[in-house]
C-alpha cells in the first residue's frame, strides 16, 4: 500500500478516521469519505452515521412521495443538513455520478434520490444528507493536531461493514488497536 501524504494538495479521495481527541459530537468515532480537497477547502461525507428514525419520519418531500418504511437516511455531516446525495457502489445507477474511486460513486440526481426513497434498501446504495466541509487550510490544521488518521478508500469498508463496526474496523485495517488509542493531543 502506498504512503498517503497529508500535505498533498490533492489529498482526496481518502478515508478520514477520527481520533479520540476529536470530541466534536458531529465527528466522534466517525469515518469520513473525503471526496474533494484543494485550495478552496475540502468536502466529505461521514459514512458511518445512520439516522435511527426511518426516512419517512424525517422528511416531507414536496411534491409528496410515498417513502418506504424500511429506508433510512445517513448523516453525512453538519453542513447543509437538508441537502441530499446518493452514495453508491455502482456507476450504472446514474451516468452522471462522480467517481470518487473504484466502487464508490456520488450522485445528486433528484430523480435518483426519489427512486432510492421508494425502493427496497440496497447495501451498495445510501441516501446521505448533509456533509462535512472544511475551509481552506482547516483540514490540514486538524491533521497536524492528530485529529484524523488517513486511510485509503476501500469500497467494502464503506458498503459492507456494519455501521457500528466501521470505525474500529477502519482503525484495525491500519494496524491500530482502537482500545489503545488515547484522547490526548499529539502523536499516537
ABEGO torsion letter per residue (X at the ends): XBBBBAABABAOBBBBBBBAABABAAABGBBBBBABBBAAEBBBBBAABBBABBAAAABBBOBBBBBBAABBBBBAEABGAABBBBBBABAAABAABBBABBGBBBBABAAAAAAAAABBBBAABBBBBEBBBBBBGAAAAAAAAGABBBBBBBAAAAAABBAAAAAAAAAAAAGBBAAABBABBEBX
